Amino acid sequence: MAQTVDLLITGGTILTVDDRDSKIEDGVVAVDKQEIVALGRKEDILPAFQGRAMMDFPHGIIMPGLVNGHTHAAMTCFRGIADDMELMEWLNDYIFPAEARNVDPELAYWGSMLACAEMIKSGTTTFSDMYIFEEEAAQAAKEAGMRCLLGEVLFDFPSPSFKTPAEGLDCSERLIRKWAGDSLINIMVEPHSLYTCSPELLKASKALADRYQVPLATHFLENKAEAKQLREKFGQRATIFLRDIGLLDDRFIAFHGVVMDEEDIRLFADHGCKVVHNPESNMKLASGVASISAMLEHGIIVGLGTDGCASNNNLDMFEEMDTAAKLEKSARLDPTVMSARTVIRMATCNGARTLGMDSLVGSLEVGKKADLCIIDMNKPHLTPLYNEYSHLVYAVNGADVDTVLINGKVVMRDRKLLTIDEEEAMRRVRKIALRIRQSLSS
């Protein structure tokens, strides 16, 4: 007798992105409750399963949902606010003042909800977030049905949500305790950077992360000016400083790592640290080109992220994959580096490994959560099709995503969001933007 499951997804090609990069033509994915319970060729799966619901995609690519390894979701409210300037000027003269005047729970909630809408519509099912009032971001993600790993950004100076570093740490601990065991929301500890956090705050952040065995993540070596500033501050290279105070381990995640050199990379590899590459943001801020090929050669797990909408200015991970591949080839003058398969793995299974979530998501395998996206390949710019991996990186964009499942739930079908009122989210953010514009002119 056939086993009854919640959903059977049929047709097209399944790219599992498992350890063997298995590809299944004319395949079927069987989903029950939150999990994938079977996948394989149609003639093998359909006789054994019947679905309470079925979806057929004869021209589709069925693949793992994308993992956005670093963003600031609520900064959709600051999209385009300050462009074409260097990192420290952008941060100190525009972003930090705009945040101090405007960020509140309303902005954090609606900015995050708009980000969830944008990410789902471009195939992202899991995101890593660092921002202010992250309780609101967690609530928005939960309502949207998105999987996330997030943390309250910590500074030495006051933020809109806390007055002292101790209050920020208390906020982080409350988040960890509140969301422990949630099926979608995961929490980490996130000191902003080594130039905005004292050694004492970094050590306290590490102690908190260790107490609850959660990741610790920070912006790290984003450009040459930062590297010089940190060497003067600590009297040694930043990576050695982190090693000496005990931060480097397999739960440490560095965002950017643009100016990491051979010694930095070797130290990261020796300690099992992870990196999230943000090529479009790095390019826009002229921060430089990260040595991703060298990191991969040393065995560092590298994920891919968009960064926030104030420095990218979108959350489309398909665009990010295309940029990551082409930038590395151009910078190394070698067309063979950063292959399409490599970049897809950075945005899926290795992105999940970076966030410590690879036992749950990142590939399509029996027992993993049913987080997947389906690409409609029946389009002029995707015809003809010789190689799925090539098309996904060099031809597909976020608007080609037709359907998305997260945790076994259909959150978008035929490009219609089912968990978010996107018109309401856009209306709310437009209203917030009026307030931001007024604050900048005052």
C-alpha positions in Angstrom: 0.0 0.0 0.0 1.3 3.4 -0.9 2.3 5.7 1.9 0.3 8.9 2.1 2.3 12.1 2.5 1.4 15.8 2.6 2.9 16.8 -0.8 4.4 15.3 -3.9 6.5 17.6 -6.1 6.9 16.2 -9.6 8.5 17.0 -12.9 11.7 18.7 -14.0 15.2 18.1 -12.6 16.1 17.7 -9.0 19.6 19.1 -8.0 20.2 17.7 -4.5 23.5 19.5 -3.9 24.4 16.5 -1.7 28.0 15.2 -1.2 27.8 13.5 -4.7 26.0 16.4 -6.4 23.3 13.9 -7.4 21.0 15.0 -10.2 17.6 13.3 -10.8 15.9 13.8 -14.1 12.0 13.7 -14.1 12.2 13.4 -10.4 9.8 13.5 -7.4 10.2 14.9 -3.9 7.9 13.5 -1.2 7.3 15.9 1.7 5.5 15.0 4.9 5.1 17.4 7.7 8.4 19.4 7.8 10.7 16.8 6.1 11.7 15.3 2.9 10.7 11.6 3.2 11.7 10.4 -0.2 13.2 11.6 -3.5 14.1 9.9 -6.7 12.9 9.1 -10.2 9.2 9.2 -10.9 8.9 5.5 -11.7 10.4 4.7 -8.3 8.6 7.2 -6.1 5.1 7.5 -7.4 4.1 3.8 -6.9 5.2 4.0 -3.2 3.6 7.3 -2.3 0.4 9.2 -2.7 0.1 12.9 -1.9 -2.7 14.8 -0.2 -1.5 17.5 -2.6 0.6 17.5 -5.8 2.5 20.1 -7.7 4.0 19.5 -11.1 6.8 21.4 -12.7 7.7 19.9 -16.1 10.1 22.7 -16.9 11.4 23.2 -13.4 14.6 22.9 -11.5 14.0 21.7 -7.9 16.9 22.7 -5.7 17.7 23.5 -2.0 16.5 26.9 -0.8 19.3 29.4 -0.8 21.1 30.4 2.4 21.9 34.1 2.7 24.8 34.0 5.1 24.9 37.7 6.1 22.5 40.5 5.9 20.9 43.3 7.9 17.2 42.6 7.1 15.6 45.8 8.4 18.0 47.9 6.4 15.6 47.5 3.5 14.3 50.8 5.0 17.7 52.4 4.2 18.0 51.1 0.6 19.7 53.7 -1.5 20.1 56.2 1.3 23.9 56.7 0.9 25.7 55.3 -2.2 29.1 55.7 -3.9 31.3 56.3 -0.8 34.0 54.5 1.2 33.1 52.1 4.0 34.0 54.3 7.1 32.5 57.5 5.6 29.3 55.5 4.7 29.1 54.0 8.2 30.1 57.0 10.4 28.6 59.9 8.4 25.4 58.4 7.1 24.4 54.9 8.4 25.1 55.2 12.1 23.4 58.7 12.4 20.4 57.6 10.3 20.0 54.6 12.6 20.4 56.6 15.8 17.6 58.9 14.7 15.2 56.4 13.1 15.6 52.8 14.2 12.8 51.6 16.5 10.7 48.4 16.9 8.4 49.5 14.1 11.2 50.0 11.6 12.9 46.7 12.6 9.7 44.7 12.2 8.4 46.1 8.9 11.9 46.4 7.4 12.5 42.8 8.3 9.1 41.7 6.9 9.9 43.4 3.6 13.2 41.7 3.5 11.6 38.3 4.1 9.2 39.0 1.1 12.2 39.9 -1.1 14.2 36.9 0.0 11.4 34.4 -0.4 10.6 35.8 -3.9 14.2 35.3 -4.9 14.6 31.7 -3.5 16.2 32.3 -0.1 14.8 30.1 2.6 17.4 30.7 5.4 19.1 34.0 6.3 21.6 35.1 8.9 20.9 38.5 10.4 22.6 41.1 12.5 20.8 44.3 13.5 19.0 46.3 16.1 15.7 45.2 17.9 16.3 41.7 16.6 13.3 40.5 18.6 11.2 42.2 16.0 13.2 40.6 13.2 12.7 37.2 14.8 8.9 37.8 15.0 8.7 38.9 11.4 10.7 35.9 10.2 8.5 33.6 12.3 5.3 35.1 10.8 6.8 34.9 7.3 7.7 31.2 7.8 11.4 31.8 7.2 14.3 30.0 8.8 17.0 32.3 10.3 20.0 32.6 12.5 20.1 36.1 14.1 21.5 38.2 16.9 21.3 41.7 18.4 24.2 43.8 17.2 26.6 44.7 20.1 28.6 47.9 20.4 30.7 49.7 23.0 28.5 52.7 22.5 24.7 53.0 22.9 22.4 51.7 20.2 18.7 52.5 19.7 17.8 49.4 21.7 20.3 49.5 24.6 22.4 52.0 26.5 25.4 49.9 27.6 27.2 46.8 26.4 25.9 44.9 29.4 22.4 45.6 28.4 23.2 44.4 24.9 24.5 41.2 26.2 21.4 40.8 28.4 19.3 41.3 25.3 21.2 38.6 23.4 20.8 36.2 26.3 17.0 36.8 26.4 16.8 36.1 22.7 18.7 32.8 23.1 16.5 31.7 26.0 13.2 32.8 24.4 13.8 31.1 21.0 15.5 27.9 22.3 14.1 24.9 20.5 12.1 26.9 17.9 11.6 25.2 14.6 12.6 28.2 12.5 14.3 30.9 14.7 17.9 30.4 15.9 20.0 32.9 17.8 23.7 33.7 17.8 25.9 36.4 19.6 27.0 39.2 17.3 29.5 41.9 18.3 29.5 44.3 15.4 33.3 44.4 14.7 36.7 44.7 16.4 36.7 48.5 15.8 33.4 49.1 17.5 33.8 46.6 20.4 36.4 46.6 23.2 38.3 43.4 24.0 36.2 43.1 27.2 33.0 43.1 25.1 34.4 40.6 22.7 35.4 38.3 25.6 32.0 38.6 27.2 30.4 37.9 23.9 32.4 34.7 23.5 31.6 33.6 27.1 27.9 34.0 26.3 28.2 32.1 23.1 30.1 29.3 24.9 27.5 29.2 27.7 24.7 28.3 25.2 26.9 26.7 22.5 25.7 29.1 19.8 27.7 30.7 17.0 29.6 34.0 17.4 29.8 36.2 14.3 31.3 39.6 13.5 32.4 41.9 10.7 36.1 41.2 10.1 38.9 42.7 8.0 36.6 44.4 5.6 39.2 46.7 4.0 42.8 47.8 4.3 42.0 50.8 6.5 40.3 48.6 9.1 43.2 46.2 9.1 45.7 49.1 9.7 43.4 50.5 12.4 43.2 47.2 14.2 46.9 46.6 14.0 47.5 50.0 15.7 44.8 49.3 18.3 46.1 45.8 19.3 49.7 46.0 18.4 49.4 42.8 16.4 47.4 41.4 13.5 43.7 41.1 14.2 43.6 37.4 13.7 46.4 36.8 16.3 44.5 39.0 18.7 41.3 36.9 18.3 43.3 33.7 18.7 44.9 35.0 21.9 41.6 36.0 23.5 40.0 32.7 22.6 37.5 33.6 19.9 38.8 31.4 17.1 36.9 28.1 16.9 34.5 26.2 14.7 31.6 28.4 15.9 33.3 31.7 14.9 31.9 33.3 11.7 33.7 36.2 10.0 31.6 38.4 7.7 33.6 39.7 4.7 37.3 38.8 5.4 38.3 40.9 2.4 41.9 41.6 3.4 42.7 38.3 5.1 46.2 37.2 3.9 47.9 33.8 3.9 48.6 33.8 7.6 45.1 34.9 8.5 43.7 32.2 6.3 45.9 29.5 7.8 44.9 30.5 11.3 41.2 30.3 10.3 41.7 26.9 8.7 43.6 25.6 11.8 40.7 26.6 14.1 37.8 25.6 11.9 36.5 29.2 11.6 33.9 30.0 8.9 33.7 33.0 6.5 30.7 34.6 4.7 31.7 36.2 1.3 29.7 39.4 0.3 31.1 40.3 -3.1 28.5 42.8 -4.3 28.7 44.9 -1.1 32.5 44.6 -1.1 32.6 45.9 -4.7 30.1 48.7 -4.1 32.1 50.0 -1.1 35.4 49.4 -3.0 36.6 47.3 0.0 38.7 45.0 -2.2 38.5 41.4 -3.4 38.5 38.6 -0.8 40.9 35.7 -1.3 38.1 33.2 -1.6 40.0 30.7 -3.8 42.8 30.5 -1.2 40.3 30.1 1.6 38.7 27.2 -0.2 42.1 25.6 -1.0 42.9 25.7 2.8 39.6 23.9 3.6 37.7 26.9 5.1 34.0 26.6 4.8 32.8 29.7 3.0 29.2 30.8 2.6 27.7 33.6 0.6 25.7 36.6 1.6 24.2 39.8 0.2 24.9 42.1 3.2 22.2 44.7 3.8 20.2 46.7 1.3 22.0 49.9 2.1 25.2 48.5 0.7 24.2 46.1 -2.1 21.2 47.2 -2.7 19.1 44.0 -3.0 18.8 40.6 -1.4 18.9 38.5 -4.6 21.2 35.5 -4.0 21.2 34.5 -7.6 22.7 37.8 -8.5 25.2 37.3 -5.7 26.2 33.9 -7.1 26.8 35.4 -10.6 28.9 38.2 -9.1 30.9 35.9 -6.8 31.9 33.6 -9.7 32.8 36.4 -12.2 34.6 38.6 -9.7 36.9 35.8 -8.6 37.7 34.9 -12.2 38.4 38.5 -13.1 40.6 39.1 -10.0 42.6 36.0 -10.4 42.8 36.2 -14.2 41.7 32.6 -14.2 38.4 31.5 -15.8 38.6 28.1 -14.1 38.3 29.3 -10.5 35.0 29.6 -8.7 33.1 27.2 -10.9 29.3 27.4 -11.0 29.0 24.3 -8.9 31.3 25.8 -6.3 29.2 29.0 -6.0 26.0 27.0 -5.8 27.4 25.0 -2.9 28.4 28.3 -1.2 24.8 29.5 -1.4 23.3 26.2 -0.3 25.1 23.3 1.6 28.2 25.2 2.5 26.1 28.2 3.5 24.2 25.9 5.9 27.5 24.5 7.2 28.8 28.0 7.8 25.8 28.7 10.1 25.9 25.3 11.8 22.6 24.2 10.2 23.8 21.6 7.7 22.1 18.8 9.6 18.8 20.5 8.8 19.1 22.3 5.4 21.4 23.1 2.5 20.8 20.0 0.4 17.8 17.8 -0.6 18.1 14.6 1.3 15.8 12.2 3.1 15.4 13.4 6.7 16.3 17.0 6.1 13.8 19.8 6.4 11.8 20.5 3.2 13.4 23.9 2.4 13.5 24.1 -1.4 12.9 26.4 -4.3 11.7 25.7 -7.8 12.9 27.6 -10.8 10.7 28.1 -13.8 13.1 27.3 -16.7 10.5 27.8 -19.5 11.6 31.3 -20.4 13.4 32.8 -23.4 16.5 33.8 -21.4 16.8 30.3 -20.0 16.4 28.5 -23.4 18.1 26.2 -24.4 19.4 24.4 -21.4 22.6 22.4 -21.5 23.9 22.6 -18.0 21.7 23.4 -14.9 24.5 24.6 -12.7 25.7 27.1 -15.4 22.2 28.5 -15.9 21.6 28.9 -12.2 24.7 31.0 -11.7 25.0 32.8 -15.0 21.4 33.1 -16.4 18.8 32.7 -13.7 17.7 35.7 -11.5 15.5 35.9 -8.5 12.4 36.7 -10.6 12.6 33.2 -12.1 11.8 31.5 -8.8 8.2 30.1 -9.1 7.6 28.3 -5.8 9.3 28.1 -2.4 8.8 25.7 0.5 10.2 26.2 4.0 9.9 23.6 6.8 7.5 21.7 4.5 5.2 24.7 4.1 4.5 26.3 0.8 5.3 30.0 1.4 5.2 31.1 -2.3 3.3 29.5 -5.2 3.2 30.8 -8.8 5.2 33.8 -7.4 2.4 34.7 -5.0 3.5 35.0 -1.4 1.2 33.0 0.9 2.6 34.1 4.4 3.2 37.8 3.8 1.0 40.7 2.7 3.7 42.3 0.5 1.5 45.3 -0.4 1.1 46.1 3.3 4.9 45.6 4.0 5.7 48.0 1.1 3.2 50.5 2.3 4.6 50.5 5.8 8.2 50.8 4.7 7.3 53.7 2.4 5.7 55.5 5.3 8.8 54.9 7.5 11.0 56.2 4.6 9.2 59.5 4.8 10.2 59.8 8.4 13.8 58.9 7.5 14.0 61.5 4.7 12.7 64.2 7.1 15.3 63.3 9.7 18.1 63.5 7.2 17.1 67.0 6.2 16.7 68.4 9.7 
